[in-house]
Structures are given as C-alpha cells and as structure tokens.
Amino acid sequence: PLYSSAASDVYKRQTISVTASNADGCTATSSITIQVFPAIPDLDITANPGLTICQGQITLLTAPPGYSYLWSNGAVTQTIVVGAGTYSVVLSDVNGCQLALNPVTVVELPLPSANISGNFFICDAGCVTLNGTSAAGSTYQWLDDNLNAIPFETGPQLVVCDYNLLPSYSVQVTDIN
C-alpha cells in the first residue's frame, strides 16, 4: 500500500489516506481526517492555606479553572477540602485531552501541648503563678477571659494576684512548626 498525508492545518486537522493496489491494477483509496488538539499545558494544584497544616485543620486544594476534574478521592469539582494525605487530579478539556497534574501531599503536624498548672487558690493580697506547658522553641501568649492578648505576657508563666484577678485565663502555645 501507498501512504500519503496532507496537513490542512497544524494542530487542527490532518488527513491520512491509504491507497492499495493489486496485481491486476485495481486500486482503492480510503481517507480519514484526524483533528489534532494542543495539549493541556503543565499546571499545578494550589493549596490554601498550604500543604502543611496543624492537626485537625483542613486545606483547600484547587485545580486550574476551565477544565473537567477527577480527583484521586473521587471528587469532580475544581476545589476540594482535605486533611492529611496525597492527592492528584486529572484535567479534561472540551476536546477530550487529559492531563494528570503532579500529586501534592498535605502534611499534618501534631498540636503542641498546652496545659496550665499552678496553685489555683489565692489568699487575700496574695498572688499565684500559672505555668504554661514548657516546650523548647515554643512561644506563648496569655489571654484574658475574652480571649484577648494580655500585653507583655508572652512567657511560659503568668503571675496573677487577687487585685487584678480575671474570671479566666488561657495560654496560646505555638511550637516551632
């Protein structure tokens, strides 16, 4: 058989013809037109707030707009809400072209320990020291009963006296992660 092709438009159409001849001089020709579409460009999955989250948090993974989606967890939306794990997505365009984006891994960090200890009784005109859990590299912020930061109270201890006693105290501990 003889093969010939004529490109009518690069990245659009290509006609492929096949001509067969036999010993008697008879010939037959068959042609098909193939449409060639541009590939989906290399794109990335984005994460908000990021790929590293604290225990119990979630992150939003978003694929680029303008496609159909099939995520590794079975979702078919542009954006998915996830916890720790590895996720990938296959994009499909209107022409049926597909592209599997590079997978992303969401890492979950453990929460730091946050406990308050100390003597929980105060005598008149007395004071008590509250202790936040001490962990190397951690930062502290003591909070009042409305969960507002107490100015300048950023260490692992808080001295509380009966003349400035609030209904409750909290401490926010942030570790090095």
Summary of the structure (lengths in Angstrom):
residues: 177
radius of gyration: 32.9
end to end distance: 68.1
largest distance: 120.4
contacts: 422
relative contact order: 0.13
helix: 2%
strand: 47%
